[in-house]
Amino acid sequence: MGEIVLEKFGQKLDKNHSEGRQIIRKFLETHCKISKAASRDLFSLLEEVGTFYYQVDIPEDFMNMDLTSPYEEELCPGLVYQLNGWWEIRA
């Protein structure tokens, strides 16, 4: 199954975590003619075995931040939601 997804999207799907997950799951539903629940299970299985891997892109200026310091909204608003990345497809 990973090979089919690899053919469709290539080795790198440059989408954030949730958008990439939705795109791949929709493809699995359509291609395999399966339900949303089945595509969720299949996606989870393929992610668990390493076929799909989300790589977080951490900006360089965050690399040296002290992540144990108290969170200050004005310094990094919604930090968790701003971290982008891409999906790697390893088939």
N, C-alpha and C positions, 0 to 999 in steps of 0.2 A: 504494500500500500504506500509506503514511503516513496518508492520510485515514481509512482503516479503523481504524487504531490510535488515531488522534485521536478518532474517534467513540466508541470503547470506553472510553478512559481520560481524555479531555480533554487540555488542554495541559500539565498538570502531574501526574505520578505521584509522589506523596509517599512514596517508598520509598528505602531505601539502595541503593547501587550494585548489589550482587549480587542482592538480593531483587527490585528493579525489573527488572533484566535477565532474571531467571528468569520473572517474571510475563509480560513482553512476549514472550519467546521461546515460552513455553507457549501463549500466545494465537496466535502466528504458526503454530505446529505444528497447533493445532486448527482455526483458521480456514482455513488454506491447505492442510490435510491433507498436511503435509510432515514429513520426519524431523527428529530432533533436530539432526543434522549440517547439514541444509539450513536449519533455523531459525537456527542459529548463524551460518552464512554470510550469510543474509539480514539478520539483526540487525546484523552487522558492517558490511555494505554500507550499510545505512540510517544507522548511526552515523557512518560515514566521510563520507557526503554531508551530514551535519548534520540529518537528520530526527529522530534521537534524540541528545540531548545531556545529559550528566550534569553538573549544577550542584552544586558542593561548597558546603556551608554551613559557613563558618569562623566559629566563635564570636568575638565581638568581643574577648575577652580574649586570644585567640591572635594577633590582628592585629598587635599591637605586640611580640610575642615575637621575640627574636633567634634565628632558625632556624639560624644557623651555629654556635651554642654547642653544646657536647657534650650529648648526650641523657642526661637523668637520669631514670631509671625512676620514682622517687617523685614527681617533679614533673608528669610527663605520661605515665602508664602507658598503653601501647598507643595513643598519639596517632593514629597512622595509621588504626587500626581504629575510632576513635571519631568521625572526621569523617563526618558525615551529609550528606545533600543530597537532591536530587530529580531525577527525569528530566523533561526538557522534551521535548515532542513537537511538532515544528515541521513541519507539513504544509500 
